[in-house]
Each structure stands twice: as structure tokens, then as C-alpha cells.
Amino acid sequence: MNLIVRARLWLGKLASFAFARVFMIFVIGFAVGVAWQSYGGEARKTIASWSPHLSWLAPPAASASSERIRAISLALATARQNIDKVASEINRLPPQDGDAARRRTSR
């Protein structure tokens, strides 16, 4: 009987130890994920600088893409201003037959 009690206690400790290991792995993995999200670019640059074999980890150059996005957004803003100017010029035109009713309902 004493052997069964000792075996149960040993299994209980073993199970709680296994749970603690899995829980710690989960916590460490979560912390690493949060850190990677926060400092991923810098970490990738640092790791890539350690060896030429790790150069694929380096983040792509962001300057070219950010310049491209800036140029596209500027072009879109200019196009929007031009469309607004054309729309205001169209609204200034005198109404022709049948246009008056259509203009009143579209505003």
C-alpha cells in the first residue's frame, strides 16, 4: 500500500512539473512573439549581420517602397483636387432642358 501511495505522489509531482514546463514554454513563446513584433526589424538586421548565410533575414529596403507610396499618395491627392475642380465647374454651368430636375435630385 505504501508503494501505491508513493507512486501516486510521484506521478502527481511529475504531472505538475510537466504542466509547469508547458506553461513556461508558452509564456516564453508569447514574450518572444511580442518582442519580435516590437523589435523585429532591428532584430532581423542584427541577426543578418552575424553571417553572410543569414543575409536572407535582413528586412527589405523600406526607403524605396516608402518613397513610392508617398509618390502614389501625392498623385492621388492631386487627382482628387482636379476632380473636385471639374465637379465645381460642372455645377456652375447653366442648366439645360431636363438638367435642372436631375441636378436638384442628385445633390
C-alpha positions in Angstrom: 0.0 0.0 0.0 2.8 2.3 0.8 4.3 1.7 -2.7 1.0 2.8 -4.3 0.8 6.0 -2.3 4.4 6.9 -3.2 3.7 6.1 -6.9 0.7 8.4 -6.8 2.6 11.2 -5.2 5.4 10.8 -7.7 3.0 10.9 -10.6 1.3 13.9 -9.2 4.6 15.8 -8.9 5.6 14.6 -12.4 2.3 15.8 -13.9 2.5 19.2 -12.2 6.2 19.5 -13.4 5.1 18.7 -16.9 2.3 21.4 -16.7 4.8 23.9 -15.4 7.2 23.2 -18.3 4.5 23.6 -20.9 3.2 26.7 -19.2 6.8 28.2 -19.1 7.3 27.4 -22.8 4.0 29.1 -23.6 4.9 32.2 -21.6 8.4 32.4 -23.2 7.0 31.9 -26.7 4.4 34.7 -26.1 7.1 37.1 -24.8 9.3 36.3 -27.8 6.4 36.9 -30.2 5.6 40.3 -28.6 9.3 41.2 -28.7 9.6 40.2 -32.4 6.5 42.3 -33.3 8.0 45.3 -31.5 11.7 45.0 -32.5 11.5 42.6 -35.5 13.2 44.9 -38.0 16.2 45.6 -35.8 16.5 42.0 -34.7 16.5 40.8 -38.3 19.2 43.3 -39.2 21.3 42.2 -36.2 20.9 38.5 -36.9 21.6 39.0 -40.6 24.9 40.9 -39.8 26.2 37.9 -37.9 26.9 35.8 -41.0 26.5 36.0 -44.8 24.4 32.9 -44.7 21.8 34.8 -42.7 21.5 37.7 -45.0 18.1 36.5 -46.2 16.8 37.6 -42.8 17.6 41.2 -43.4 14.4 43.3 -44.0 13.9 44.7 -47.5 14.9 48.3 -48.0 12.0 50.4 -46.9 13.1 53.6 -48.4 12.2 52.8 -51.9 8.8 51.5 -51.0 8.0 54.4 -48.7 9.0 56.8 -51.5 6.8 55.0 -53.9 3.9 55.1 -51.5 4.5 58.8 -50.9 4.5 59.5 -54.7 1.3 57.5 -55.2 -0.5 59.3 -52.4 0.6 62.7 -53.7 -0.7 61.7 -57.2 -4.0 60.6 -55.7 -4.4 63.8 -53.8 -3.7 65.8 -56.9 -6.2 63.8 -58.9 -8.8 64.3 -56.2 -8.2 68.1 -56.3 -8.6 68.1 -60.1 -11.8 66.0 -59.9 -13.2 68.4 -57.3 -12.4 71.4 -59.6 -14.1 69.7 -62.5 -17.1 68.9 -60.4 -17.4 72.5 -59.2 -17.1 73.8 -62.8 -19.8 71.4 -64.0 -22.1 72.7 -61.2 -21.5 76.3 -62.3 -22.7 75.6 -65.8 -26.2 76.8 -66.6 -28.8 74.1 -66.6 -30.2 72.9 -69.9 -33.6 71.4 -70.7 -34.2 68.5 -68.4 -30.9 69.0 -66.4 -32.5 71.2 -63.7 -34.7 68.4 -62.3 -31.8 65.9 -62.4 -29.4 68.3 -60.7 -31.8 69.0 -57.9 -32.3 65.3 -57.1 -28.6 64.4 -57.3 -27.4 66.9 -54.7 
